[in-house]
């Protein structure tokens, strides 16, 4: 008999349990049956599961930047690039809309095609939520990033979302 953790298919029930295990209170999305929502402070996170032959767990968030010194898209992109240069995940990127409002997005994506153990699922959900919140705060100028030596290969881009 093996002591290895069971690798099981990922579904919304398991994701909801993992979210509760890490101390959050998920609620279903009214507009997307494959998505749960979690509020951390003023930030709303979306935890979704894509279906099909190559399914993915995605933890994402967005924040409208309102702090005066953080509003310039160039400054935000520099901070997002600094965040991404120090981490593999979650990825951070900046977009502006037609009214020149700047938004910061974070995203963690994990393939679930071969299943995940309960511990893997909890860890990925936790990294997506807590790491995403740290990224939003850092890029918004609220805090400095936590120290890390993780490698990276990602770079933020600016896209117009109008």
N, C-alpha and C positions, 0 to 999 in steps of 0.2 A: 504494500500500500504506500502510495506517495504522499508526502507532506506538502507538495506543491499546491499553491492556491488554485482554486478552480477558475479557469478562464471561461467566461460565460458570454453569450450574446448581450449586447447593450440595448436596453429599451428605456422608455421614459420612466417607468416605475423604478428601475435601478438608478437612473440619474436622480430622480426625486429623493430616493433614500440616501444617495451619496451627498446631495445638497443638504439634507437634514443632518447627516452625520457630521458635516463640517460647520454646523451651527447656523444655517440659514433657514429661511421660511419660504420655499418656492411656491409659486402659484402658476396655474396654467395660463397660457397666452390666449386671449380672446380671439385673436386673428390667425393663429398658427397652431394646429393640433400637434405638431412635432416640436413644440417649444415650451420651455418653462421660463418664468421671470423671477429674478431675485433682486431685491433692493438692498444696497449697502450704502448707508447714509443717504445722500441725495442722488447716487448713481444707480441706474437701472441696468441690470445685466440680463442678457438673453442666453439661455442654455438650450441648444437645439441639437437634434439628431437627424441627419439626412438619411434617407432611405435609398435602397437600390443595391447594385452590385458592389459599390465602393462607398460604404457609409462612413460618415464623419461625425464626431462629437465636436461642437463648436461652442465656445464660451466667448461672448462679445459684449462690448459696452460702448457707449458714445457719450461725450460731454460737450455741451456748448460752452465755449470759453468766454467768460465774462470779466475776468480780471484784467484791468487796464493794461498792465505791462506785459501780459501774455498774449494779447489779442493778435499781434502781427503774425501772419502766417509764416513768414521766414523764421522768426524766433521759435515758433512752435515746431516747425520742421526740423530745425537744428536740435531742439530738445528731443524730438522723437528719434532722430538719427542717433543721438547720444544714448538714449535708452536702448535702442536696437543693437547698437555696437557693443553693449555690455551684456546682452541677454539673447538667448535663442527664442524664448517665448515668455509671455505673450508678446506678439508683435504690436507695435503702435504706429499709427499713421494719422495724417492730418488732411482734412478736406475743407474747402470753402464753398459756400453756396452763392447764389446770384446776388444776395444782399451783403456779400463780403463778411458774413459771419463765419467764424472758424469753429470747426468741430474736431475733437480728438477721438479716435476710435482705437480700441484694443481688441485683439482676437487671438484666441488659442484654438488650434484645430488638431484633433487626434483621430487617426484612423481607427475605426471600430470593426473593420472587416473580419478580423480574426478573434474578436471578443476582447474583454478586459477582465481582470480580477477585480474584486471589490476594492482592494487597496489601490490598484492602478486607477480605477474610476474616481475614487475619493481624492487621490493626489492630483489628478488632472483637473478636476472641478475646482479644487482648492487653489491650485496655481493660477487657473484662469480668472477666478474671482479676486483673490488677494493680490496677485501680480498685476492684474488689470487695474485694480484700484490704485496700486502704487504707481503704475505707469501714468494713469490719468492725473494723479496729484503731482508727479514730477514734471510732466509736460506742461501742466497748467501753472507751474511755478509755486505750488503749495509746499513742496518738500524736495529733498534731495533723494536720489535713488539709493536703495540699500546696496551695500558693497557686494560684489559678486565677481567671480572669475570665469563665468560661463562663456563659451565661445559663441560667435554669432555669424550669420551669413546674410542678414536681412538689412534692408535700408528703407527708410520711410520715403514715400512719394506724396506729392500734393496733387490732388485731383479736384476738379470742379464738379460739384454734385447738383448743379442747377438743372 
